[in-house]
């Protein structure tokens, strides 16, 4: 059952300028395994993390370091959550994440679907 969905779009050039203006932003938003990626890939991962936050209902106290975007053996993106993000996921009944990333025309886009056994809205 779908518990939450999220989508986010990031302007890659604007994101690159933000990274240049704000020292330490890369370290605050991304785990070490993500930090060496090109700016287009970082923008897509940031969009994914924003989309995940939206699917979770934007919980207070969510730490960006507790959500990693990895790739599986086939090269498909996947969501790995721990600590604050894992706790928020469990509280919502989320058992798995589905993620799609795309880049085109200077835009990075992410779409996530959070799936679990409990309905997203109680009593419906």
N, C-alpha and C positions, 0 to 999 in steps of 0.2 A: 504494500500500500504506500502511496506517496504521502509523505508527511510534510515536506517542504520543497520549494523550488527557489532558485535564485539565479539572477542574471546580472552581469555587469559589463560595462564597456569602458575601455581606457584608451585615451588618445596617447599613442606611443611617444610622440615628440614632447607633448606636455609633461608626461611622466618622466621622460629623460631630463627635462629641465628641472623638475622638482627634485630628482635625485642629485643633480649637480648643485642646486641651491641649498640642500639640507644635508649636511654631513651627518653620517650615522643612520640615515633613513634606511639604507640597504640592510644594515645590521639589525635594525628594529623590525623590519617587515619580513625578512627572509632568514631561513636557517642556512648554515654554512654550505650545505650541498646545493642550494639554489643560487647563492651569491655570485658565482662565477659565470652565470649565464648572460647572454646578450640582452640588451635592453628590451627588445621585442618579447623575448621569453619571460623576462621579469614582469613586464606589463601584463602579459597574459596570466601569469601566476598571481599577480596582485588582483586582477579582475576575478580570478577564481576564489581567492580568499574573501573578497568582498561579496561574491555570490554565495559563498558558504555562510557568511555572517547573516545575509538576508534570509537564507533558507532556515537558519536557526532562530530567526526573529531578533537578530542583533542583540545578543545577550551582553549584559554589562560584565566587564572583566575579562572579555575574550582576549587572549594573547595571540598575536599574529605568529609568534614562534611555535605555537602549539598546533599549527596546521601547515602541513607540507604538501606540496604538489610534486609528485614523483611520476616516473614513467614505468610501465610494466615491461616485461620481456618483449612484447610486441611493439613497444613504443607508444602505447596509449597512455594518456595522462590518468593518474589516479590520486585520490585524496587519502592522506594519512593524518589522523587526528590523535592528539594526546592531551593530557592534563585538562586545561580549562575548556578546550573545544570538545574533547571527548566527553567531559562531564555534561556539557550543554547538549551534546548529541544523545547521550543516554537519557537525560531528563526528558527529551522530546520523543524518545523511543526509536531513534534512528539506528538502524543496523547496517546500512550500507549507503555509499555515495556513488553517484554516476556523474561524470564530468566530461564536458566537451570544451575544447579551446579552439580559437580560430584567430588568425591575423589577416587583415586585408586592408589596403588603402590607408595605412597609418593607424589603424584601429586594432586593438586586441579585445577579444570578446570571450567571456566564459559563461557557461550555463551549467548549473548543477541541479540534480534531483536527489533529495534525501528520501530514503526508503526504509520502511520498518513495518512491524506488525501491528502497531497501534494507529488509530486514525489521527489525523492532524487536528481535528476539532472534536472535542468530547461531545457526545450527545447528538451528533449528526448522523 
